[in-house]
Every structure is written in structure tokens, then in C-alpha cells.
Amino acid sequence: MTIDTLRRFFLPCFTPSTTTSNKPTTTTSTKKNRTSTSSLQDNHHHNHHTISPTSSTSSSAATTISTTAPPRPSKSMVIGTIFGNRRGHVWFCIQHDRLTLKPSLLLELPLSTNTLVHEMRNGLVRIALECCTSSDNPAFSTCPLRSVPLWTAYCNGRKTGFSARRRAGDWVRNILSTMQCVTVGAGVIPSGFGSGSEELMYMRANFEHVVGNVDSESFHLVNPDECTGQELSVFLLRSRLGVNR
């Protein structure tokens, strides 16, 4: 019943996006750049005799504004895998290459697979992991966000317990090795990989990784343009209480 729910909500949407959708964007971008270049050249030929101190002042003001603007969040694409036994905890794994057995991030979430599937039925799952630092415990305020070992976990606004960062042991590496041929999809791995004799359920998809600043990162499930699919996001947040940056 649980795997049927996973497939109903996820599998129809996990088809890789075609490269043709990016062509119009590339063409449009090229046209804009060329148009802007020619416009700049025309304006240069038209106004090269009318340069004034006012235009120089405006240019320096524009330069000042652009340099003081806040940095934009950086974005990249990663591979996200959610797996776990039916009644066991859910694991969240991030990889930059599915052939690599060493994930860049591995978290054990305080959610059972059945609980996660129940939340998926509403079409919206937001998991927030928060780490609070204070002057009494400043160790976590300077380390990279992914190096924080313990998080307070929330699922759709409800506190669910604590999430822990894990290292990929033999069990996890065996799972990732078995799933190397899977690019996108949901399914079941026969018993033998999990604790006990339960079969292992998994869901793998592309995620957009957004780095807001040193204290915030997020991972967002990417669905193809033709399918709205499931909205699933994982947020990593670090709040500072009385700690100097």
C-alpha cells in the first residue's frame, strides 16, 4: 500500500526533462545579448560627442549601487535519494554524482516511511532542520552548515524530533551501489539491506540546491514542466543567539 502511494505521487513525474526545452531559452538569451551589444554600440556612436560630468556621476552612482547590492543565492542541481524501511526512519541522501558511493550529505530524519507517505498525500512536504547556536555553545556557529551533527526537525510546521548527520557506512554504500543504475524513480529493494528482514523503499529525483548564505541552504524537488507532481523541500537553517558572526 505504501509503495503504491509513492509511485502514484512520484513516479509519473520522475521523467528527465528534455534538452529541447532549454533551446529557446538559449536562443532568447543570445538575442538579448546581441541586441544589447548593438544598442550600446549605437548609443556610443550617437553620444560620443555629448559626454558630460552628469553622465559620469550617474555612471559612478550606478556602479556604487551594483557593488552594494546583496549577493544572490547560488543554485545548482544535485541528486536526492529518500529511502528507509517501511516502519524505520527515513534517510535523506544528497549526491553530485550517482556513481559516487560517498554522499555529500546524509541525514537520518525522525520520520517513519509511513508517516512521510501520509504527508505526501497532501501534495506538500516541507521538512525544516534547525540548529540553534548561542554564546554558551559557539562551536556550531563557525563550522560549515552541512557539518552540524544534530538538528531539530519539523515536518509541515510540526516538531517531529531530532535529525542526525550520518557517515555512509557499509549499509548505505550497498544501497547506493545497488541504485547506481537508477536516475529517477521510486521502488522497492528486496529484504536484506535494511535492519531486520523488511524490504527497503526508495525515491530518487533531481533536487535544486539553493545556498542563501552561510546559515541557510535548501533542497527542492524538481518536477518536469509538464507535470506539477509533488512539492517536497528540505531546509537547513542555523539561528544565532548572542553569537558574534
C-alpha positions, 0 to 999 in steps of 0.5 A, spaced: 500 500 500 505 504 501 509 503 495 503 504 491 502 511 494 509 513 492 509 511 485 502 514 484 505 521 487 512 520 484 513 516 479 509 519 473 513 525 474 520 522 475 521 523 467 528 527 465 526 533 462 528 534 455 534 538 452 529 541 447 526 545 452 532 549 454 533 551 446 529 557 446 531 559 452 538 559 449 536 562 443 532 568 447 538 569 451 543 570 445 538 575 442 538 579 448 545 579 448 546 581 441 541 586 441 544 589 447 551 589 444 548 593 438 544 598 442 550 600 446 554 600 440 549 605 437 548 609 443 556 610 443 556 612 436 550 617 437 553 620 444 560 620 443 560 627 442 555 629 448 559 626 454 558 630 460 560 630 468 552 628 469 553 622 465 559 620 469 556 621 476 550 617 474 555 612 471 559 612 478 552 612 482 550 606 478 556 602 479 556 604 487 549 601 487 551 594 483 557 593 488 552 594 494 547 590 492 546 583 496 549 577 493 544 572 490 543 565 492 547 560 488 543 554 485 545 548 482 542 541 481 544 535 485 541 528 486 536 526 492 535 519 494 529 518 500 529 511 502 528 507 509 524 501 511 517 501 511 516 502 519 524 505 520 526 512 519 527 515 513 534 517 510 535 523 506 541 522 501 544 528 497 549 526 491 553 530 485 554 524 482 550 517 482 556 513 481 559 516 487 558 511 493 560 517 498 554 522 499 555 529 500 550 529 505 546 524 509 541 525 514 537 520 518 530 524 519 525 522 525 520 520 520 517 513 519 516 511 511 509 511 513 508 517 516 512 521 510 507 517 505 501 520 509 504 527 508 505 526 501 498 525 500 497 532 501 501 534 495 506 538 500 512 536 504 516 541 507 521 538 512 525 544 516 532 542 520 534 547 525 540 548 529 540 553 534 547 556 536 548 561 542 554 564 546 554 558 551 555 553 545 559 557 539 562 551 536 556 550 531 556 557 529 563 557 525 563 550 522 560 549 515 552 548 515 552 541 512 557 539 518 552 540 524 551 533 527 544 534 530 538 538 528 531 539 530 526 537 525 519 539 523 515 536 518 509 541 515 510 546 521 510 540 526 516 538 531 517 531 529 524 530 533 531 530 532 535 529 525 542 526 525 548 527 520 550 520 518 557 517 515 555 512 509 557 506 512 557 499 509 549 499 509 548 505 505 554 504 500 550 497 498 544 501 497 547 506 493 551 501 489 545 497 488 541 504 485 547 506 481 543 504 475 537 508 477 536 516 475 529 517 477 524 513 480 521 510 486 521 502 488 522 497 492 529 493 494 528 486 496 529 484 504 536 484 506 539 491 506 535 494 511 535 492 519 531 486 520 528 482 514 523 488 511 524 490 504 527 497 503 523 503 499 526 508 495 525 515 491 530 518 487 529 525 483 533 531 481 533 536 487 535 544 486 540 546 491 539 553 493 545 556 498 542 563 501 548 564 505 552 561 510 546 559 515 541 557 510 541 552 504 535 548 501 533 542 497 527 542 492 524 537 488 524 538 481 518 536 477 518 536 469 514 542 466 509 538 464 507 535 470 506 539 477 507 532 481 509 533 488 512 539 492 517 536 497 523 541 500 528 540 505 531 546 509 537 547 513 537 553 517 542 555 523 539 561 528 544 565 532 543 567 539 548 572 542 553 569 537 558 574 534 558 572 526 
